[in-house]
């Protein structure tokens, strides 16, 4: 199944492939020409770093030789999985990948197809397989919408999680969280037995992680938070509810009923389908503080929605 795509990658081409989070747009990490194609295809700004995807500890040691003890604990707990760690990079890592920074973001995805692909080709850089700024793709058809019907995609149905990985910088003390994801702050702190801090893009001169500096994840419809006391009655608005039970049902009301795994799984697909159905606005119920503290994915959902709003 993978032979065609392996040949394309080895021929300096770009291929979309599934991970457990979203579909990635893959190029061989050691091939500068192929990596440049990713920026061209996505229309991605050059100061937005890429994540290197690996499938073995040997590959990691080819990328960095500085792995803190507590990072080792996180790797043991969450790799393969939806956690990206930022390390000091070896000189062999291309500057185009890291936006010229001395650090590199690395992830070991858990999807069996991505593991097989990387094991046979080597480390791949892989941002989400969409046009920059658009909702990340969780289905093959999302990629074809953005990049064309003929774009090479390793099709594997819907992705499991639906939101991009957690990004944690382990070169700083305390460790710094740049992007929340399915691996939550509480889970990380429990493993390393110390607190981490959240860093906003405005607090750093040059972001080390994708998903920080620019507006992301946005459909054509305007995304906003549902206002307090607002009734979901505008037929041109898609309402995404998760906590308060609406008084009535309608085709334009989606109630996730506190199932935040499912909300994460569907969010970007709902954004895209809203455009297909002609909705002008997507109004999303805010996350109460108790939900943010209790639900691992609530912080990640709030982050992606805020980025789609442009906050």
Secondary structure as the mmCIF struct_conf table of DSSP 4:
data_model
#
loop_
_struct_conf.conf_type_id
_struct_conf.id
_struct_conf.beg_label_comp_id
_struct_conf.beg_label_asym_id
_struct_conf.beg_label_seq_id
_struct_conf.end_label_comp_id
_struct_conf.end_label_asym_id
_struct_conf.end_label_seq_id
HELX_RH_AL_P HELX_RH_AL_P1 UNK A 3 UNK A 10
TURN_TY1_P TURN_TY1_P1 UNK A 11 UNK A 12
STRN STRN1 UNK A 15 UNK A 17
BEND BEND1 UNK A 20 UNK A 22
STRN STRN2 UNK A 24 UNK A 28
TURN_TY1_P TURN_TY1_P2 UNK A 29 UNK A 30
HELX_RH_AL_P HELX_RH_AL_P2 UNK A 32 UNK A 42
TURN_TY1_P TURN_TY1_P3 UNK A 43 UNK A 43
TURN_TY1_P TURN_TY1_P4 UNK A 46 UNK A 47
BEND BEND2 UNK A 48 UNK A 48
STRN STRN3 UNK A 51 UNK A 53
BEND BEND3 UNK A 55 UNK A 56
HELX_RH_AL_P HELX_RH_AL_P3 UNK A 57 UNK A 63
BEND BEND4 UNK A 65 UNK A 65
HELX_RH_AL_P HELX_RH_AL_P4 UNK A 69 UNK A 78
BEND BEND5 UNK A 80 UNK A 82
STRN STRN4 UNK A 83 UNK A 88
HELX_LH_PP_P HELX_LH_PP_P1 UNK A 89 UNK A 90
TURN_TY1_P TURN_TY1_P5 UNK A 91 UNK A 92
BEND BEND6 UNK A 93 UNK A 93
HELX_RH_AL_P HELX_RH_AL_P5 UNK A 95 UNK A 98
TURN_TY1_P TURN_TY1_P6 UNK A 99 UNK A 100
BEND BEND7 UNK A 102 UNK A 102
STRN STRN5 UNK A 103 UNK A 107
HELX_RH_AL_P HELX_RH_AL_P6 UNK A 112 UNK A 121
STRN STRN6 UNK A 124 UNK A 128
BEND BEND8 UNK A 129 UNK A 130
TURN_TY1_P TURN_TY1_P7 UNK A 132 UNK A 133
BEND BEND9 UNK A 134 UNK A 134
HELX_LH_PP_P HELX_LH_PP_P2 UNK A 135 UNK A 137
BEND BEND10 UNK A 138 UNK A 139
HELX_RH_AL_P HELX_RH_AL_P7 UNK A 140 UNK A 147
TURN_TY1_P TURN_TY1_P8 UNK A 149 UNK A 150
BEND BEND11 UNK A 151 UNK A 151
STRN STRN7 UNK A 153 UNK A 153
BEND BEND12 UNK A 157 UNK A 158
BEND BEND13 UNK A 160 UNK A 161
BEND BEND14 UNK A 163 UNK A 163
HELX_LH_PP_P HELX_LH_PP_P3 UNK A 164 UNK A 165
STRN STRN8 UNK A 166 UNK A 169
BEND BEND15 UNK A 171 UNK A 174
STRN STRN9 UNK A 176 UNK A 179
BEND BEND16 UNK A 182 UNK A 183
HELX_RH_AL_P HELX_RH_AL_P8 UNK A 185 UNK A 192
TURN_TY1_P TURN_TY1_P9 UNK A 193 UNK A 193
BEND BEND17 UNK A 194 UNK A 194
STRN STRN10 UNK A 197 UNK A 198
HELX_RH_3T_P HELX_RH_3T_P1 UNK A 201 UNK A 203
BEND BEND18 UNK A 204 UNK A 206
BEND BEND19 UNK A 208 UNK A 209
TURN_TY1_P TURN_TY1_P10 UNK A 210 UNK A 211
BEND BEND20 UNK A 212 UNK A 214
BEND BEND21 UNK A 217 UNK A 217
BEND BEND22 UNK A 220 UNK A 221
STRN STRN11 UNK A 222 UNK A 225
HELX_LH_PP_P HELX_LH_PP_P4 UNK A 226 UNK A 227
TURN_TY1_P TURN_TY1_P11 UNK A 228 UNK A 229
BEND BEND23 UNK A 232 UNK A 232
TURN_TY1_P TURN_TY1_P12 UNK A 235 UNK A 236
STRN STRN12 UNK A 237 UNK A 241
BEND BEND24 UNK A 242 UNK A 244
HELX_LH_PP_P HELX_LH_PP_P5 UNK A 245 UNK A 246
BEND BEND25 UNK A 247 UNK A 248
TURN_TY1_P TURN_TY1_P13 UNK A 251 UNK A 252
STRN STRN13 UNK A 253 UNK A 255
TURN_TY1_P TURN_TY1_P14 UNK A 257 UNK A 258
HELX_RH_AL_P HELX_RH_AL_P9 UNK A 260 UNK A 276
TURN_TY1_P TURN_TY1_P15 UNK A 277 UNK A 278
BEND BEND26 UNK A 280 UNK A 280
STRN STRN14 UNK A 281 UNK A 284
HELX_LH_PP_P HELX_LH_PP_P6 UNK A 285 UNK A 288
HELX_RH_AL_P HELX_RH_AL_P10 UNK A 289 UNK A 294
TURN_TY1_P TURN_TY1_P16 UNK A 296 UNK A 297
HELX_RH_AL_P HELX_RH_AL_P11 UNK A 298 UNK A 309
TURN_TY1_P TURN_TY1_P17 UNK A 310 UNK A 310
#
